[in-house]
């Protein structure tokens, strides 16, 4: 019934700032932009997974987190911090399971890094 992949869609206050954050700071690729209608979409590094954006007058930040799996969370935090990402939490470890840390995009939407510690 469902195809592989998904798209998360956010309202944002400034499209150019958002595109810069997701492409230059996070390293994702701009998939499309419709300047006339204030819409854009980036492709993440995960096949068939996208983050879409609609420019809006009023933006209410999401409380749910988009979680990006990384191989080495300490290295990812260091690399992203050097690109100007400010983390909102220290790395938290759930022994034998996962390491996690959080940050926000320019409109305050929650984002998270996750490093799986156990074999799946």
N, C-alpha and C positions, 0 to 999 in steps of 0.2 A: 504494500500500500504506500509506504513512504519511500522516497528516494534518499540516497545518502546526502549528507550535508545539511546546513542550516544557515539562516541569516538572522542576526540580531539587529533590530532597528532602533535608533536613538533619535530623539529630537535634540538639536544643538542650537546654540545662539550665534555662532560664527563659523560658517562652513570652511573658510580658508584656514582658520586656526585649527579646526578639527582635522582637516586633511593633513596639515603639516604635522600635527601630533601623531596621527596614526601611520603616516608614511615615513617621515623623517626621524621621529623619535622611536617608534615601535618597529619600523622596518617593513610594514605591510605595503601592498601594491594597490594603487588606485585602479579600480575596476571600471568605474564610469563616474561622470559628473554631469549633471544637468543644471547649469547655472540659472537658466530661466525659471526653473521650478524649485530651486534651492534644495537639490537632492544630490547625494553621492554615495558611493559604496567602495569599500576596500576589501581586497581578498587577503585573508590571513594566511599564515604559513601552513594551515591545515587544509587539505584538499576539500573543495566544495563548502568551505565555511567562510562567510562574509559578515561584515559589519556595515550596515547601511545608516545613512543620516538624512534627516529632513531638517532644514533650517526653520526655526520657530521663534515667535515673539516671546513666548513664555516656555521655559524649560524646567521640568521637574526631574531632578536626578533620580536614577533608578536605585533601588536598594539591593536588588539582586546583583550578583557579580558574574561577569564573564571571566572564565578561568582559562588561562593559557598554560599548558603543560610545558615544562622546560626540563632539559637533561640535568643541569647543574644550577640550582637556584642562586647560590652565592655568586657565581660568575654572571648570571643574568642580571641580578640586582646591581652588580658593579658596572656592567656594560650600560644598562639603562640609566643608572644614576649619572654616568658620564655624559649621557645625552639629555640630561635635564629632568628626568623623571624623579619626582619626589614620592617616596614611599610613605604610606600612612601607618605602617606597622612594621615591627621587627619581624624577622623570619621566625615563625612558630613551627615547632616540630611535634608531630604526633608520632611517637616512637613506633618504628616498624611499619608505618603506614604512609605518611606524607609530610612534606615541608611546605609551608604556605607563607605568602606575604601579599599585602594589598597596596594599591595605589589608585588614583582617580584620573579620569581624562579632564580636559579643560572645563567641561560642564558639570563635573562632579559625579559622573557615572562610575560606579565601582568596578574595578578591574583587579584581577588576582593572578599571581604566579603560583604554580603548583609543581612540586617535584615528587613523583611517586617513589617510595622507598621499598615497597614490597613487589615481588614479581606477580604479574597478573596471569 
